[in-house]
């Protein structure tokens, strides 16, 4: 993230206003009937905002910033391109202002563009609720909306998201996808429209239990809810839950696939079934499967997340991004089990539209795997979705065997400090700014660690100054070198219960943690 531009923008754009904290959190859609652009915004009590802007072509822009009086100001990042943004309410509209950055890192206010958004499901921007009155604003909570989720009979697939009786989503039939909107006056009946190019068609639905009777043009389909009862990814604030590795007792029993080949990989700590007819091949730390007659591919890829919350938080990031195309998650992640979430993905690779199902599963020993089953859009079908879920459900975990390099890494890092830092700045006649972003992790010989660091920045101009200094974040706990999907990894077990895992690698004399350059230096605090 270009934090320099964030400091500059706050200093230049911040204006006096009402002192009450504005609430920008929610789901929004662009007020343009020809556009499918949506925006999701999260906000915390400290005045930080984050979110995503999903464009018509499926591209995702990541938002991060902070609230200044009645506006939110920050950085919008898509790939290597950064712009600045500002959010403010104008009546019922949320105005998104996009501001380009000049070659010298300054906001180009003269050419700023504004886009009006409206809340998905209605509602206005309101002040953050006051918690001083004694009522816990987190208590209770609305029940899951009965129409959100995925319904299918193997031929027709209806996906809806929303709340408050207003929904948006898509209908998939015979390889084609049709955008859809719907409304419900109660929890049992639904009315909506879907579009096919310039034409629109009505549909209606009635819900009984897990079955949605879907009617359009005089034809009736019985659609069944997929993945069981709809539920959001586990809320870490409910019941005192923590974002930690699931205990072995919480992981559901493996369900082997009948007649399938078994892959047993002790170095990666996993055993799973391969569906009949599919041929697995291991390439580095990944498994790739193909079939002689069924189009498409299945991938089993390791990840370093230690909870389904971490997996869900990463859903806005590209699954694949290169010069030949991009794949993105296209539906909200849903729970399949206590350690498993599922979503659909899509995009375009090498000039072809692609679709698929992705399942993320977390091991009780840390990390886990992503199972992706997909094909080109014309060939993709329900069987691919079932393949991904069946393989994920067949997984049985064991503690990964430490790779031979683990001993070398243990010797290299014991009693040392690993350090990450970036810094920069500039000055001219209008003023000066500087910034630094760093983190130190001291790895003591007794197995404990201490960590500190954070981002700091300052801007000075003739009209005043702005400073971002949240203070150094100090953390501590236990550290170890473990095996992570057959690769050596540094694992930090925080006293708070948080777990961090960094896959270790080298390039000559350079050290990398999760493919990011860190420095190994002398440790001044412990040996």
C-alpha positions as a Python dict, from the first residue, in 0.01 Angstrom:
ca = {
    (1, 'X'): (0, 0, 0),
    (2, 'X'): (125, 348, -87),
    (3, 'X'): (121, 498, 262),
    (4, 'X'): (303, 814, 147),
    (5, 'X'): (3, 914, -58),
    (6, 'X'): (-229, 842, 236),
    (7, 'X'): (-44, 1090, 457),
    (8, 'X'): (-46, 1349, 182),
    (9, 'X'): (-415, 1301, 112),
    (10, 'X'): (-515, 1333, 477),
    (11, 'X'): (-319, 1655, 510),
    (12, 'X'): (-458, 1807, 190),
    (13, 'X'): (-821, 1689, 196),
    (14, 'X'): (-915, 1686, 564),
    (15, 'X'): (-1168, 1959, 642),
    (16, 'X'): (-1348, 2062, 960),
    (17, 'X'): (-1681, 1893, 1016),
    (18, 'X'): (-1916, 1730, 1260),
    (19, 'X'): (-1733, 1550, 1539),
    (20, 'X'): (-1958, 1243, 1544),
    (21, 'X'): (-1802, 929, 1398),
    (22, 'X'): (-1965, 849, 1063),
    (23, 'X'): (-2049, 484, 990),
    (24, 'X'): (-1946, 379, 639),
    (25, 'X'): (-1970, 5, 704),
    (26, 'X'): (-2198, -187, 470),
    (27, 'X'): (-2255, -322, 119),
    (28, 'X'): (-2314, -79, -167),
    (29, 'X'): (-2388, -87, -540),
    (30, 'X'): (-2316, 174, -804),
    (31, 'X'): (-2622, 379, -901),
    (32, 'X'): (-2600, 280, -1266),
    (33, 'X'): (-2847, 23, -1406),
    (34, 'X'): (-2590, -78, -1667),
    (35, 'X'): (-2321, -154, -1409),
    (36, 'X'): (-2266, -444, -1168),
    (37, 'X'): (-2001, -258, -965),
    (38, 'X'): (-2031, -318, -590),
    (39, 'X'): (-1844, -200, -283),
    (40, 'X'): (-1806, -347, 65),
    (41, 'X'): (-1675, -136, 353),
    (42, 'X'): (-1572, -241, 704),
    (43, 'X'): (-1504, 2, 987),
    (44, 'X'): (-1364, -32, 1340),
    (45, 'X'): (-1406, 180, 1650),
    (46, 'X'): (-1057, 326, 1603),
    (47, 'X'): (-1176, 497, 1284),
    (48, 'X'): (-998, 267, 1039),
    (49, 'X'): (-1182, 158, 723),
    (50, 'X'): (-1109, -123, 480),
    (51, 'X'): (-1298, -299, 205),
    (52, 'X'): (-1320, -394, -159),
    (53, 'X'): (-1454, -240, -479),
    (54, 'X'): (-1558, -508, -732),
    (55, 'X'): (-1576, -378, -1089),
    (56, 'X'): (-1791, -497, -1382),
    (57, 'X'): (-1513, -718, -1521),
    (58, 'X'): (-1459, -890, -1186),
    (59, 'X'): (-1146, -693, -1098),
    (60, 'X'): (-1115, -618, -727),
    (61, 'X'): (-980, -294, -579),
    (62, 'X'): (-867, -314, -215),
    (63, 'X'): (-948, -13, 4),
    (64, 'X'): (-772, 93, 323),
    (65, 'X'): (-785, 422, 504),
    (66, 'X'): (-917, 614, 803),
    (67, 'X'): (-1197, 850, 899),
    (68, 'X'): (-1134, 1223, 920),
    (69, 'X'): (-1440, 1399, 1061),
    (70, 'X'): (-1729, 1310, 825),
    (71, 'X'): (-1519, 1157, 547),
    (72, 'X'): (-1316, 843, 495),
    (73, 'X'): (-983, 892, 316),
    (74, 'X'): (-737, 631, 199),
    (75, 'X'): (-560, 422, -64),
    (76, 'X'): (-721, 210, -337),
    (77, 'X'): (-497, -69, -470),
    (78, 'X'): (-551, -289, -776),
    (79, 'X'): (-245, -492, -865),
    (80, 'X'): (46, -253, -902),
    (81, 'X'): (-177, 52, -956),
    (82, 'X'): (-261, 280, -662),
    (83, 'X'): (-509, 567, -645),
    (84, 'X'): (-651, 767, -358),
    (85, 'X'): (-1016, 763, -254),
    (86, 'X'): (-1256, 963, -42),
    (87, 'X'): (-1597, 853, 88),
    (88, 'X'): (-1869, 1090, 202),
    (89, 'X'): (-2245, 1075, 234),
    (90, 'X'): (-2466, 1305, 29),
    (91, 'X'): (-2820, 1238, 145),
    (92, 'X'): (-2883, 866, 85),
    (93, 'X'): (-2591, 839, -155),
    (94, 'X'): (-2236, 739, -66),
    (95, 'X'): (-2006, 936, -296),
    (96, 'X'): (-1685, 756, -390),
    (97, 'X'): (-1422, 1002, -514),
    (98, 'X'): (-1129, 856, -707),
    (99, 'X'): (-815, 1068, -709),
    (100, 'X'): (-515, 984, -924),
    (101, 'X'): (-162, 1032, -794),
    (102, 'X'): (84, 1242, -995),
    (103, 'X'): (433, 1123, -1084),
    (104, 'X'): (574, 1307, -781),
    (105, 'X'): (331, 1132, -543),
    (106, 'X'): (80, 1414, -494),
    (107, 'X'): (-301, 1392, -524),
    (108, 'X'): (-436, 1518, -859),
    (109, 'X'): (-746, 1692, -719),
    (110, 'X'): (-815, 1880, -1041),
    (111, 'X'): (-904, 1558, -1223),
    (112, 'X'): (-1083, 1371, -942),
    (113, 'X'): (-1385, 1158, -1046),
    (114, 'X'): (-1699, 1098, -838),
    (115, 'X'): (-1926, 791, -841),
    (116, 'X'): (-2258, 765, -649),
    (117, 'X'): (-2332, 442, -460),
    (118, 'X'): (-2641, 328, -271),
    (119, 'X'): (-2666, 78, 10),
    (120, 'X'): (-2757, -276, -93),
    (121, 'X'): (-3065, -342, 116),
    (122, 'X'): (-3132, 25, 193),
    (123, 'X'): (-3038, 232, 496),
    (124, 'X'): (-2850, 554, 550),
    (125, 'X'): (-2507, 634, 682),
    (126, 'X'): (-2536, 678, 1058),
    (127, 'X'): (-2309, 759, 1345),
    (128, 'X'): (-2131, 470, 1511),
    (129, 'X'): (-2355, 364, 1802),
    (130, 'X'): (-2262, 507, 2140),
    (131, 'X'): (-2158, 230, 2377),
    (132, 'X'): (-2162, 447, 2687),
    (133, 'X'): (-2527, 376, 2763),
    (134, 'X'): (-2457, 32, 2907),
    (135, 'X'): (-2608, -176, 2619),
    (136, 'X'): (-2364, -411, 2445),
    (137, 'X'): (-2387, -320, 2073),
    (138, 'X'): (-2247, -664, 1986),
    (139, 'X'): (-2508, -862, 2179),
    (140, 'X'): (-2773, -1056, 1995),
    (141, 'X'): (-2745, -1019, 1619),
    (142, 'X'): (-2978, -1079, 1331),
    (143, 'X'): (-3054, -1431, 1214),
    (144, 'X'): (-2915, -1551, 884),
    (145, 'X'): (-3134, -1444, 591),
    (146, 'X'): (-3318, -1752, 453),
    (147, 'X'): (-3268, -1656, 86),
    (148, 'X'): (-2894, -1587, 92),
    (149, 'X'): (-2677, -1870, -33),
    (150, 'X'): (-2673, -2120, -318),
    (151, 'X'): (-2967, -2332, -441),
    (152, 'X'): (-2931, -2593, -716),
    (153, 'X'): (-3083, -2908, -868),
    (154, 'X'): (-2774, -2991, -1073),
    (155, 'X'): (-2910, -2807, -1378),
    (156, 'X'): (-3012, -2465, -1249),
    (157, 'X'): (-2799, -2287, -989),
    (158, 'X'): (-2928, -1976, -810),
    (159, 'X'): (-2687, -1766, -602),
    (160, 'X'): (-2820, -1476, -394),
    (161, 'X'): (-2669, -1239, -142),
    (162, 'X'): (-2818, -943, 41),
    (163, 'X'): (-3046, -869, 334),
    (164, 'X'): (-3351, -670, 434),
    (165, 'X'): (-3559, -832, 161),
    (166, 'X'): (-3340, -712, -128),
    (167, 'X'): (-3102, -946, -307),
    (168, 'X'): (-2865, -961, -600),
    (169, 'X'): (-2683, -1252, -754),
    (170, 'X'): (-2687, -1477, -1059),
    (171, 'X'): (-2852, -1777, -1220),
    (172, 'X'): (-2641, -2039, -1399),
    (173, 'X'): (-2793, -2269, -1662),
    (174, 'X'): (-2628, -2480, -1934),
    (175, 'X'): (-2295, -2302, -1895),
    (176, 'X'): (-2442, -1950, -1915),
    (177, 'X'): (-2470, -1698, -1632),
    (178, 'X'): (-2758, -1450, -1598),
    (179, 'X'): (-2748, -1156, -1349),
    (180, 'X'): (-3045, -1155, -1112),
    (181, 'X'): (-3215, -930, -858),
    (182, 'X'): (-3498, -1020, -622),
    (183, 'X'): (-3715, -898, -339),
    (184, 'X'): (-3894, -1077, -55),
    (185, 'X'): (-4166, -944, 172),
    (186, 'X'): (-4136, -1238, 410),
    (187, 'X'): (-3909, -1536, 470),
    (188, 'X'): (-4107, -1773, 248),
    (189, 'X'): (-4168, -1615, -94),
    (190, 'X'): (-3947, -1438, -343),
    (191, 'X'): (-3999, -1240, -665),
    (192, 'X'): (-3731, -1123, -903),
    (193, 'X'): (-3591, -1073, -1252),
    (194, 'X'): (-3293, -1205, -1442),
    (195, 'X'): (-3144, -1059, -1758),
    (196, 'X'): (-3016, -1213, -2079),
    (197, 'X'): (-2835, -939, -2269),
    (198, 'X'): (-3105, -673, -2334),
    (199, 'X'): (-3399, -893, -2226),
    (200, 'X'): (-3533, -948, -1873),
    (201, 'X'): (-3752, -1228, -1739),
    (202, 'X'): (-3956, -1269, -1421),
    (203, 'X'): (-3916, -1550, -1172),
    (204, 'X'): (-4073, -1642, -838),
    (205, 'X'): (-3968, -1868, -555),
    (206, 'X'): (-4120, -2021, -244),
    (207, 'X'): (-3905, -2167, 33),
    (208, 'X'): (-3993, -2471, 243),
    (209, 'X'): (-3710, -2590, 462),
    (210, 'X'): (-3403, -2635, 242),
    (211, 'X'): (-3602, -2654, -86),
    (212, 'X'): (-3674, -2351, -303),
    (213, 'X'): (-3948, -2396, -563),
    (214, 'X'): (-3827, -2180, -852),
    (215, 'X'): (-4073, -2084, -1128),
    (216, 'X'): (-4006, -1892, -1449),
    (217, 'X'): (-4194, -1886, -1780),
    (218, 'X'): (-4428, -2162, -1661),
    (219, 'X'): (-4140, -2403, -1583),
    (220, 'X'): (-4080, -2520, -1226),
    (221, 'X'): (-3750, -2631, -1071),
    (222, 'X'): (-3697, -2775, -725),
    (223, 'X'): (-3371, -2623, -604),
    (224, 'X'): (-3200, -2747, -291),
    (225, 'X'): (-2978, -2545, -64),
    (226, 'X'): (-2612, -2631, -112),
    (227, 'X'): (-2375, -2678, 181),
    (228, 'X'): (-2646, -2712, 447),
    (229, 'X'): (-2789, -2427, 648),
    (230, 'X'): (-2647, -2091, 535),
    (231, 'X'): (-2414, -1939, 784),
    (232, 'X'): (-2158, -1667, 774),
    (233, 'X'): (-1798, -1755, 835),
    (234, 'X'): (-1756, -1802, 1212),
    (235, 'X'): (-1777, -1468, 1395),
    (236, 'X'): (-1473, -1446, 1623),
    (237, 'X'): (-1670, -1227, 1869),
    (238, 'X'): (-1939, -1490, 1932),
    (239, 'X'): (-1891, -1718, 2230),
    (240, 'X'): (-1537, -1597, 2293),
    (241, 'X'): (-1406, -1772, 1982),
    (242, 'X'): (-1048, -1703, 1880),
    (243, 'X'): (-881, -1711, 1540),
    (244, 'X'): (-668, -2012, 1629),
    (245, 'X'): (-582, -2347, 1477),
    (246, 'X'): (-880, -2587, 1522),
    (247, 'X'): (-827, -2863, 1776),
    (248, 'X'): (-803, -3216, 1639),
    (249, 'X'): (-1129, -3303, 1819),
    (250, 'X'): (-1307, -3026, 1624),
    (251, 'X'): (-1200, -3152, 1282),
    (252, 'X'): (-1467, -3376, 1122),
    (253, 'X'): (-1375, -3734, 1039),
    (254, 'X'): (-1237, -3795, 690),
    (255, 'X'): (-1479, -3931, 430),
    (256, 'X'): (-1280, -4138, 175),
    (257, 'X'): (-1404, -4145, -184),
    (258, 'X'): (-1523, -4493, -283),
    (259, 'X'): (-1300, -4653, -546),
    (260, 'X'): (-1057, -4367, -545),
    (261, 'X'): (-679, -4374, -534),
    (262, 'X'): (-522, -4261, -205),
    (263, 'X'): (-244, -4002, -182),
    (264, 'X'): (-43, -4023, 140),
    (265, 'X'): (214, -3746, 187),
    (266, 'X'): (374, -3753, 537),
    (267, 'X'): (604, -3462, 452),
    (268, 'X'): (299, -3241, 393),
    (269, 'X'): (99, -3402, 674),
    (270, 'X'): (-200, -3500, 461),
    (271, 'X'): (-376, -3806, 321),
    (272, 'X'): (-664, -3769, 74),
    (273, 'X'): (-865, -3957, -189),
    (274, 'X'): (-840, -3903, -563),
    (275, 'X'): (-1174, -3951, -748),
    (276, 'X'): (-1185, -4254, -982),
    (277, 'X'): (-1041, -4180, -1326),
    (278, 'X'): (-846, -3873, -1214),
    (279, 'X'): (-466, -3892, -1230),
    (280, 'X'): (-262, -3704, -966),
    (281, 'X'): (85, -3565, -1021),
    (282, 'X'): (292, -3375, -765),
    (283, 'X'): (475, -3065, -882),
    (284, 'X'): (684, -2908, -606),
    (285, 'X'): (436, -2861, -317),
    (286, 'X'): (120, -2885, -535),
    (287, 'X'): (-89, -3173, -664),
    (288, 'X'): (-241, -3146, -1013),
    (289, 'X'): (-507, -3387, -1139),
    (290, 'X'): (-644, -3443, -1487),
    (291, 'X'): (-891, -3682, -1651),
    (292, 'X'): (-884, -3851, -1992),
    (293, 'X'): (-1245, -3764, -2079),
    (294, 'X'): (-1370, -3503, -1830),
    (295, 'X'): (-1251, -3150, -1916),
    (296, 'X'): (-1094, -2939, -1648),
    (297, 'X'): (-835, -2969, -1377),
    (298, 'X'): (-815, -3022, -1001),
    (299, 'X'): (-546, -2854, -789),
    (300, 'X'): (-451, -2924, -427),
    (301, 'X'): (-239, -2633, -302),
    (302, 'X'): (-99, -2573, 49),
    (303, 'X'): (-171, -2249, 237),
    (304, 'X'): (-32, -2098, 558),
    (305, 'X'): (-357, -1965, 712),
    (306, 'X'): (-437, -2103, 1057),
    (307, 'X'): (-812, -2039, 1067),
    (308, 'X'): (-1108, -2019, 832),
    (309, 'X'): (-1137, -1652, 929),
    (310, 'X'): (-794, -1590, 777),
    (311, 'X'): (-894, -1781, 464),
    (312, 'X'): (-1216, -1580, 430),
    (313, 'X'): (-1029, -1252, 478),
    (314, 'X'): (-808, -1342, 182),
    (315, 'X'): (-1104, -1412, -46),
    (316, 'X'): (-1088, -1064, -198),
    (317, 'X'): (-735, -1126, -328),
    (318, 'X'): (-675, -1281, -671),
    (319, 'X'): (-638, -1661, -675),
    (320, 'X'): (-428, -1622, -988),
    (321, 'X'): (-299, -1308, -1154),
    (322, 'X'): (-53, -1285, -1443),
    (323, 'X'): (-21, -1138, -1789),
    (324, 'X'): (-243, -1410, -1936),
    (325, 'X'): (-540, -1349, -1703),
    (326, 'X'): (-687, -1350, -1355),
    (327, 'X'): (-903, -1571, -1134),
    (328, 'X'): (-1107, -1427, -844),
    (329, 'X'): (-1349, -1560, -584),
    (330, 'X'): (-1700, -1476, -712),
    (331, 'X'): (-1925, -1576, -420),
    (332, 'X'): (-1930, -1521, -45),
    (333, 'X'): (-1744, -1798, 143),
    (334, 'X'): (-1974, -2040, 327),
    (335, 'X'): (-1894, -2295, 597),
    (336, 'X'): (-1885, -2663, 507),
    (337, 'X'): (-1746, -2770, 845),
    (338, 'X'): (-1574, -2626, 1149),
    (339, 'X'): (-1244, -2618, 959),
    (340, 'X'): (-1368, -2582, 602),
    (341, 'X'): (-1511, -2304, 382),
    (342, 'X'): (-1627, -2309, 20),
    (343, 'X'): (-1676, -2051, -255),
    (344, 'X'): (-1695, -2026, -634),
    (345, 'X'): (-1436, -1861, -851),
    (346, 'X'): (-1414, -1734, -1207),
    (347, 'X'): (-1220, -1520, -1447),
    (348, 'X'): (-1039, -1531, -1778),
    (349, 'X'): (-714, -1713, -1850),
    (350, 'X'): (-543, -1722, -2190),
    (351, 'X'): (-848, -1567, -2353),
    (352, 'X'): (-1095, -1822, -2215),
    (353, 'X'): (-1360, -1772, -1946),
    (354, 'X'): (-1302, -2009, -1655),
    (355, 'X'): (-1519, -2118, -1361),
    (356, 'X'): (-1466, -2340, -1062),
    (357, 'X'): (-1527, -2430, -699),
    (358, 'X'): (-1264, -2375, -428),
    (359, 'X'): (-1263, -2531, -82),
    (360, 'X'): (-1026, -2414, 191),
    (361, 'X'): (-953, -2657, 474),
    (362, 'X'): (-745, -2590, 787),
    (363, 'X'): (-529, -2858, 948),
    (364, 'X'): (-520, -2895, 1329),
    (365, 'X'): (-140, -2882, 1294),
    (366, 'X'): (-145, -2539, 1127),
    (367, 'X'): (-185, -2430, 768),
    (368, 'X'): (-390, -2648, 536),
    (369, 'X'): (-490, -2684, 173),
    (370, 'X'): (-696, -2526, -103),
    (371, 'X'): (-880, -2766, -333),
    (372, 'X'): (-972, -2609, -668),
    (373, 'X'): (-1176, -2789, -934),
    (374, 'X'): (-1260, -2598, -1252),
    (375, 'X'): (-1279, -2584, -1627),
    (376, 'X'): (-1358, -2342, -1907),
    (377, 'X'): (-1700, -2186, -1855),
    (378, 'X'): (-1867, -2392, -2129),
    (379, 'X'): (-1749, -2722, -1978),
    (380, 'X'): (-1790, -2644, -1608),
    (381, 'X'): (-2071, -2822, -1427),
    (382, 'X'): (-2195, -2943, -1087),
    (383, 'X'): (-1962, -3244, -1104),
    (384, 'X'): (-1660, -3014, -1071),
    (385, 'X'): (-1807, -2854, -757),
    (386, 'X'): (-1870, -3198, -606),
    (387, 'X'): (-1515, -3309, -687),
    (388, 'X'): (-1361, -3021, -493),
    (389, 'X'): (-1584, -3076, -190),
    (390, 'X'): (-1539, -3456, -192),
    (391, 'X'): (-1160, -3431, -200),
    (392, 'X'): (-1160, -3176, 83),
    (393, 'X'): (-1387, -3395, 294),
    (394, 'X'): (-1159, -3695, 234),
    (395, 'X'): (-855, -3525, 388),
    (396, 'X'): (-695, -3667, 702),
    (397, 'X'): (-415, -3474, 869),
    (398, 'X'): (-100, -3561, 1059),
    (399, 'X'): (185, -3354, 1190),
    (400, 'X'): (401, -3269, 886),
    (401, 'X'): (745, -3421, 894),
    (402, 'X'): (1011, -3155, 931),
    (403, 'X'): (1209, -3124, 606),
    (404, 'X'): (1587, -3180, 615),
    (405, 'X'): (1647, -2804, 588),
    (406, 'X'): (1471, -2747, 923),
    (407, 'X'): (1788, -2824, 1119),
    (408, 'X'): (1982, -2569, 914),
    (409, 'X'): (1716, -2301, 969),
    (410, 'X'): (1704, -2372, 1342),
    (411, 'X'): (2078, -2317, 1367),
    (412, 'X'): (2066, -2008, 1146),
    (413, 'X'): (1786, -1828, 1334),
    (414, 'X'): (1840, -1924, 1698),
    (415, 'X'): (1947, -1621, 1899),
    (416, 'X'): (1910, -1391, 1597),
    (417, 'X'): (1679, -1108, 1491),
    (418, 'X'): (1485, -1120, 1165),
    (419, 'X'): (1405, -773, 1042),
    (420, 'X'): (1178, -629, 774),
    (421, 'X'): (1185, -262, 682),
    (422, 'X'): (1102, -14, 410),
    (423, 'X'): (1141, 361, 423),
    (424, 'X'): (1131, 666, 201),
    (425, 'X'): (1053, 1032, 172),
    (426, 'X'): (1094, 1348, -31),
    (427, 'X'): (1105, 1724, -2),
    (428, 'X'): (1044, 2025, -224),
    (429, 'X'): (938, 2389, -192),
    (430, 'X'): (588, 2285, -80),
    (431, 'X'): (711, 2077, 214),
    (432, 'X'): (853, 1739, 304),
    (433, 'X'): (737, 1393, 403),
    (434, 'X'): (901, 1076, 531),
    (435, 'X'): (782, 728, 623),
    (436, 'X'): (903, 394, 751),
    (437, 'X'): (747, 49, 786),
    (438, 'X'): (939, -210, 986),
    (439, 'X'): (914, -512, 1213),
    (440, 'X'): (1171, -690, 1431),
    (441, 'X'): (1131, -1048, 1554),
    (442, 'X'): (1386, -1157, 1815),
    (443, 'X'): (1419, -1537, 1827),
    (444, 'X'): (1564, -1636, 2164),
    (445, 'X'): (1751, -1962, 2228),
    (446, 'X'): (1501, -2062, 2501),
    (447, 'X'): (1223, -2087, 2239),
    (448, 'X'): (1057, -1752, 2312),
    (449, 'X'): (1024, -1456, 2076),
    (450, 'X'): (969, -1083, 2108),
    (451, 'X'): (833, -875, 1822),
    (452, 'X'): (792, -501, 1773),
    (453, 'X'): (740, -254, 1491),
    (454, 'X'): (483, -74, 1281),
    (455, 'X'): (432, 207, 1032),
    (456, 'X'): (520, 570, 1096),
    (457, 'X'): (494, 871, 869),
    (458, 'X'): (492, 1249, 875),
    (459, 'X'): (417, 1537, 639),
    (460, 'X'): (510, 1899, 685),
    (461, 'X'): (384, 2191, 472),
    (462, 'X'): (347, 2565, 503),
    (463, 'X'): (-15, 2510, 610),
    (464, 'X'): (62, 2264, 890),
    (465, 'X'): (161, 1903, 940),
    (466, 'X'): (12, 1556, 963),
    (467, 'X'): (155, 1257, 1149),
    (468, 'X'): (60, 890, 1144),
    (469, 'X'): (224, 712, 1439),
    (470, 'X'): (10, 434, 1588),
    (471, 'X'): (304, 333, 1808),
    (472, 'X'): (512, 19, 1806),
    (473, 'X'): (315, -305, 1837),
    (474, 'X'): (487, -533, 2091),
    (475, 'X'): (414, -907, 2084),
    (476, 'X'): (564, -1217, 2244),
    (477, 'X'): (527, -1594, 2261),
    (478, 'X'): (696, -1918, 2153),
    (479, 'X'): (872, -1988, 1822),
    (480, 'X'): (965, -2305, 1636),
    (481, 'X'): (1081, -2431, 1297),
    (482, 'X'): (820, -2664, 1154),
    (483, 'X'): (731, -2839, 832),
    (484, 'X'): (465, -2658, 629),
    (485, 'X'): (349, -2852, 323),
    (486, 'X'): (693, -3006, 289),
    (487, 'X'): (874, -2674, 330),
    (488, 'X'): (1055, -2530, 636),
    (489, 'X'): (857, -2259, 813),
    (490, 'X'): (893, -2025, 1110),
    (491, 'X'): (589, -2051, 1339),
    (492, 'X'): (510, -1791, 1605),
    (493, 'X'): (267, -1894, 1880),
    (494, 'X'): (157, -1566, 2041),
    (495, 'X'): (57, -1549, 2406),
    (496, 'X'): (-276, -1408, 2282),
    (497, 'X'): (-346, -1736, 2097),
    (498, 'X'): (-270, -1594, 1754),
    (499, 'X'): (-52, -1810, 1529),
    (500, 'X'): (170, -1676, 1249),
    (501, 'X'): (347, -1899, 997),
    (502, 'X'): (619, -1787, 756),
    (503, 'X'): (750, -2023, 488),
    (504, 'X'): (1129, -1988, 478),
    (505, 'X'): (1341, -1972, 163),
    (506, 'X'): (1666, -1827, 36),
    (507, 'X'): (1806, -1682, -283),
    (508, 'X'): (2182, -1686, -249),
    (509, 'X'): (2259, -1496, 71),
    (510, 'X'): (1912, -1336, 86),
    (511, 'X'): (1647, -1464, 332),
    (512, 'X'): (1275, -1464, 251),
    (513, 'X'): (971, -1510, 476),
    (514, 'X'): (659, -1584, 270),
    (515, 'X'): (852, -1463, -37),
    (516, 'X'): (927, -1122, 123),
    (517, 'X'): (1287, -1014, 187),
    (518, 'X'): (1387, -1007, 556),
    (519, 'X'): (1730, -956, 711),
    (520, 'X'): (1897, -1184, 968),
    (521, 'X'): (2105, -972, 1206),
    (522, 'X'): (2242, -985, 1558),
    (523, 'X'): (1986, -995, 1837),
    (524, 'X'): (2045, -725, 2102),
    (525, 'X'): (1771, -837, 2344),
    (526, 'X'): (1822, -1213, 2397),
    (527, 'X'): (2045, -1501, 2296),
}
